[in-house]
């Protein structure tokens, strides 16, 4: 009798109960590239060894990841005068590529007026904007972009929202240390930025957090793998990935290599090892919404010779 299903999202290091039996689900926020595994558990606690042939479908949530989760503004209903409106922003990045689905900000109870959310490049190029509608009286407000904005990994972006009638929230020093949630990271340094309404904000004051945020949906990622034979020759070979991304890995003792966390694109795989030639020299490996397997190579030892002679008398 099946007692339930357990799921691992970290290569089997830890296990979590799923919801359902014949058909089951488990929700999680990805923080690393990892192999997903599932296993059955019966009513007596016996665990089935995870094996091949188990189909796992992963879908992304439209709500997305946010940088700020449980943080609450220390200061509310702040104002620097009747004519002092600002563009308030947060600089952030993500460890994997994906899309910004929405912009969000914390509205204080005295705040009114029209709010426009904006996404900027690190150099001030406006990438997307949206006007908030159907706001509540206070608290987090979220507005979906007309079309999700694709962003690159390890690249700084700034999300900003203007103040409507001079009022705003803040936590002084709230961005002095890096804030991390899921794939998102705040930028340490010149962060918690402000400037004139509608303009790229560049000035900061004591790393204040003005609670400007995004809803981020990580891109689907895939892997490229293969084997270098014979095993003795393939073991320890260096394998280089080029094209849409660059990476280097080492074939294991069985000559097997894997590149994980890759988005759709054109790639080229090239093996190398001192004293060996490879066939083929390199191989294309286009990724298109699926893992790529069987990018295999054969390693052949390069023959060596000697030169000898005599010096006389």
C-alpha positions in Angstrom: 0.0 0.0 0.0 1.5 3.3 -1.0 1.8 5.8 1.8 2.8 8.7 -0.3 5.5 10.3 -2.5 8.7 12.1 -1.5 10.5 14.6 -3.7 14.1 15.8 -3.7 15.2 19.0 -5.4 18.8 18.8 -4.4 20.1 15.6 -6.0 18.7 13.4 -3.2 20.4 15.2 -0.3 17.0 15.9 1.3 13.5 14.7 0.8 10.1 16.4 1.1 6.5 14.9 1.1 4.5 15.6 -2.0 0.8 16.2 -2.2 -1.2 13.2 -3.7 -0.4 9.6 -4.5 -1.3 8.4 -8.1 -1.0 12.0 -9.2 1.1 14.3 -7.0 2.5 17.8 -6.8 5.3 19.5 -4.9 5.9 23.3 -5.0 9.4 24.7 -4.4 11.5 27.8 -5.2 14.7 26.8 -7.2 17.9 28.1 -5.7 20.4 25.9 -7.7 20.6 23.7 -10.7 19.9 20.2 -9.4 18.5 16.9 -10.5 14.9 16.3 -9.4 14.1 12.9 -7.9 11.0 11.2 -6.6 10.4 8.0 -4.6 7.4 6.1 -3.1 7.0 5.5 0.6 4.6 2.8 1.9 2.6 2.9 5.1 5.3 1.1 7.0 7.9 3.7 6.1 9.7 1.5 3.5 11.3 3.6 0.8 11.5 2.7 -2.9 14.9 3.3 -4.4 14.6 6.1 -7.0 15.1 4.7 -10.5 15.0 5.6 -14.2 11.7 5.9 -16.1 9.9 8.1 -13.6 8.3 11.1 -15.3 8.5 14.4 -13.5 6.9 17.5 -15.0 8.1 20.9 -13.7 6.0 24.1 -14.2 6.8 27.6 -13.2 4.4 29.8 -11.1 3.1 33.0 -12.7 3.5 34.8 -9.4 7.2 34.4 -9.5 10.0 35.0 -6.9 10.3 38.2 -5.1 13.4 39.8 -3.5 11.6 40.9 -0.3 9.5 38.3 1.6 9.0 38.9 5.3 10.6 42.4 5.4 8.4 45.2 6.8 9.2 49.0 6.5 10.5 50.5 9.7 9.3 53.9 8.7 5.9 54.7 7.1 4.2 57.8 5.9 7.6 59.5 5.3 7.6 62.8 3.4 10.2 65.5 2.7 7.7 68.2 2.0 4.7 68.9 -0.2 6.7 69.3 -3.4 9.2 66.5 -2.8 8.3 63.6 -5.0 10.9 60.9 -6.0 11.7 57.9 -8.2 12.6 55.3 -5.6 14.4 52.1 -6.7 16.2 48.9 -5.8 19.3 47.5 -7.7 19.2 43.7 -8.0 20.4 40.8 -10.0 19.6 37.1 -10.5 21.8 34.0 -10.6 19.9 32.4 -13.5 18.2 34.0 -16.5 14.5 34.4 -16.6 11.7 37.0 -16.9 10.4 39.9 -14.8 6.6 39.3 -14.8 5.5 42.2 -12.6 6.7 45.2 -10.5 5.7 45.7 -6.9 6.1 48.4 -4.2 5.0 49.0 -0.7 2.4 51.7 -0.5 2.0 53.7 2.8 -1.4 54.6 4.1 -1.1 58.3 3.3 0.1 57.7 -0.2 -2.1 58.5 -3.2 -1.7 59.5 -6.9 -0.6 57.6 -9.9 2.3 55.2 -9.7 4.4 53.9 -12.6 6.8 51.1 -12.2 10.0 51.0 -14.3 12.8 48.5 -15.1 16.2 50.0 -16.0 19.5 48.7 -17.1 22.4 49.4 -14.8 23.4 52.3 -17.1 19.9 53.9 -17.1 18.3 52.5 -20.2 14.5 52.2 -19.7 13.6 48.5 -20.5 10.0 48.3 -19.4 7.3 50.3 -17.6 3.7 49.8 -16.3 1.1 52.0 -14.6 -0.4 50.5 -11.5 -4.2 50.0 -11.4 -6.7 48.9 -8.7 -4.3 49.7 -5.8 -5.3 48.9 -2.3 -5.1 51.5 0.5 -1.7 50.3 1.7 0.8 47.4 1.7 2.3 45.6 -1.2 1.0 46.6 -4.6 1.8 44.4 -7.7 1.2 45.2 -11.4 2.0 42.7 -14.2 4.0 44.0 -17.2 2.1 43.9 -20.5 4.8 41.4 -21.6 7.3 39.7 -19.4 10.8 41.2 -19.7 13.6 38.7 -20.3 16.7 39.4 -18.2 20.2 37.9 -18.1 21.9 36.2 -15.2 24.5 38.0 -13.0 23.5 41.4 -14.5 22.4 44.4 -12.5 19.0 45.9 -13.1 17.1 48.6 -11.2 13.4 48.5 -10.4 11.7 51.8 -9.5 8.3 53.3 -8.7 7.6 57.0 -8.2 6.0 58.5 -5.1 2.4 59.6 -5.8 2.0 62.5 -3.3 5.4 62.8 -1.5 4.7 59.9 1.0 6.8 56.7 1.0 8.2 54.0 3.3 11.8 53.2 4.2 14.1 51.1 6.3 17.4 52.9 6.9 20.3 50.5 6.3 17.9 47.9 5.0 20.1 47.2 2.0 23.5 47.5 3.7 23.8 43.7 3.7 22.8 41.6 0.7 19.3 40.4 0.6 18.9 36.9 -1.0 15.7 35.1 -1.9 15.6 32.2 -4.4 17.5 33.3 -7.5 17.4 37.0 -6.6 20.1 39.1 -5.0 20.2 42.7 -4.0 23.3 44.8 -4.9 25.5 45.8 -2.0 26.8 49.4 -2.2 25.0 52.2 -4.0 21.5 50.8 -3.4 18.2 52.0 -2.2 18.4 54.6 -4.9 16.3 57.8 -5.5 16.1 60.6 -8.0 13.5 62.9 -9.8 10.2 61.2 -10.7 10.3 59.3 -14.0 14.1 59.5 -14.2 16.8 56.8 -13.6 17.5 56.9 -9.8 21.2 57.0 -9.0 21.5 58.5 -5.5 21.4 56.5 -2.2 21.2 57.5 1.4 22.5 55.1 4.1 21.5 52.0 2.0 17.8 52.7 2.7 15.3 50.2 1.5 12.4 51.8 -0.2 10.6 48.5 -0.9 10.7 48.4 -4.7 10.7 44.9 -6.0 9.9 42.5 -8.9 8.1 39.2 -9.5 10.7 37.0 -11.2 10.1 33.8 -13.1 13.2 31.7 -13.7 13.8 30.4 -17.2 13.7 26.7 -17.8 17.1 25.3 -18.0 18.5 22.1 -19.5 21.6 20.0 -19.7 24.1 18.7 -22.3 25.8 15.4 -21.6 27.8 12.7 -23.2 30.6 10.1 -22.9 34.2 9.9 -24.0 35.4 6.4 -24.8 37.3 4.3 -24.1 36.8 4.9 -20.4 40.5 4.9 -19.5 41.2 7.6 -22.1 38.1 9.6 -21.4 38.5 9.8 -17.7 39.9 13.2 -16.6 39.4 14.8 -20.0 38.7 18.5 -20.0 35.4 19.3 -21.8 34.7 22.9 -22.9 31.4 24.4 -23.7 31.1 27.4 -26.1 28.4 29.3 -27.9 25.4 30.7 -26.0 27.3 30.1 -22.7 30.8 29.2 -21.7 31.8 26.6 -19.2 34.4 23.9 -18.5 34.1 20.6 -16.8 36.0 17.3 -16.4 34.8 13.9 -17.5 34.4 11.5 -14.5 36.1 8.1 -14.1 33.6 6.6 -16.5 34.3 9.3 -19.2 30.9 10.9 -18.6 30.5 14.7 -18.5 27.5 17.0 -18.0 26.8 20.7 -18.4 23.7 21.8 -16.4 21.6 25.0 -16.1 21.6 25.9 -19.8 18.9 27.9 -21.6 17.9 27.5 -25.2 20.6 28.3 -27.7 23.4 27.0 -29.9 26.4 25.4 -28.1 29.6 23.6 -29.1 31.3 20.9 -27.0 35.1 20.4 -27.3 37.1 17.8 -25.4 40.8 17.9 -24.8 43.4 15.8 -23.0 47.2 15.8 -23.3 48.4 13.0 -25.4 45.1 12.2 -27.0 43.2 13.2 -30.2 39.4 13.2 -30.3 36.8 12.2 -32.9 35.0 14.3 -33.7 37.2 17.3 -32.7 34.1 19.1 -31.5 30.4 18.7 -31.8 27.3 21.1 -32.0 24.7 20.7 -29.3 21.7 22.9 -29.9 19.3 23.2 -26.9 15.7 23.6 -27.7 13.3 23.0 -24.7 14.9 19.7 -23.9 18.0 18.1 -22.4 20.6 17.1 -25.0 22.3 13.7 -24.5 24.6 11.5 -26.5 27.2 14.1 -27.5 29.9 11.5 -27.5 33.6 11.4 -28.4 36.2 8.8 -29.0 39.7 9.4 -27.6 42.7 8.0 -29.4 46.2 8.1 -28.0 48.6 10.1 -30.2 51.5 7.8 -31.1 55.0 8.9 -30.0 58.4 8.1 -31.5 62.0 8.5 -30.7 65.1 9.9 -32.4 68.5 8.4 -31.7 72.0 8.4 -33.0 75.7 8.3 -32.2 78.3 11.0 -31.8 81.8 9.7 -32.6 84.6 9.2 -32.2 
